[in-house]
């Protein structure tokens, strides 16, 4: 299991990085990225601290740990430059908080994130044909989420990804210990979204490919 979208006390998560890593390790995750909510005010503070933890403590855990950010409620016009700034500041993975149906995310966020070439577009809500086709061109992975609320449009996301051949990943968007779901529940979420078992297995392979690329 791989999770590319989690949160610590450096945004609105409840766990320090060490406890999040330990809990994920015990459940059986093999790779995990800490992607706290970031905007211009918090980006550098998050990455300085989480990247230091990953670099100094990561090899003590039996899973691959990465430092990233989830650009959240950033004006679409600024997503491109903030993606570049995050990478320069040490983000191994850049996620953007997509147009979920349960939060007032600015219209145009999905498209701006894809145009910026982020690694993962999280919970993109009613993502359009145009956006998914561009995600295929840009190599941006689209998220199926296990998180309540955000998961309301998982079925639409899965159908659109299948229609256009987009890469899907399954993430927990974990904020608390109970959000790190088991392998069995991850599979149920994927199948419940309409994925076949082979498509579900492919989500894990997609995530591992992202990990390998971002660790180089």
Buried (B, 14 or more C-beta within 10 A) or exposed (E): BBBBBBBBBBBEBBBEBEBBBBBBBEBEBBBBBBBBBBBEEBBBEBBEBBBEBBEEEBEEBEBBBBBBBBBBEBEBEBBBEBBEBBBEBBBBBBBBBBBBBBBEBBEBBBBBBBBBBBBBBBBBBBBBEEBBBBBBEBBBBBBBBBBEEBBBBBBBBBBBBBEBEBBBBBBBBBBEEEBBBEEEEBBBBBBBBBBEEEBBEBBBEBBBBBBEEBEE
